[in-house]
Amino acid sequence: MNDTENTRGGGLVTAAIWLVLLVSAATNSIGQFAGLDWTFRMFAGAVAVVCIVLLIVRYIARRRA
C-alpha cells in the first residue's frame, strides 16, 4: 500500500534529496573551475555523499515495507 507513503510526503522528500544531490555534486565538480575554495567544495562533496546514503536508506526501507 503506497497510500501511507504518499500522505507522508515520501515522494516530495525523495525529490528534494535528489535536487540537493544534483546541486551539491555540480558545485563539487565545477567548483575548481569557478574558483571556489577547497573547503567549500569538500563540504559540497560531503553533502552529496550524505544525500546518496539517504537515498539508499529510503530505497531499502521502501523495499522492506
Buried (B, 14 or more C-beta within 10 A) or exposed (E): EEEEBEEEEBEEEBEEBEEBBEBBBEBBEEBEEEEBEEEEBEBBBEBBBBBEEBBEEBEEEEEEE
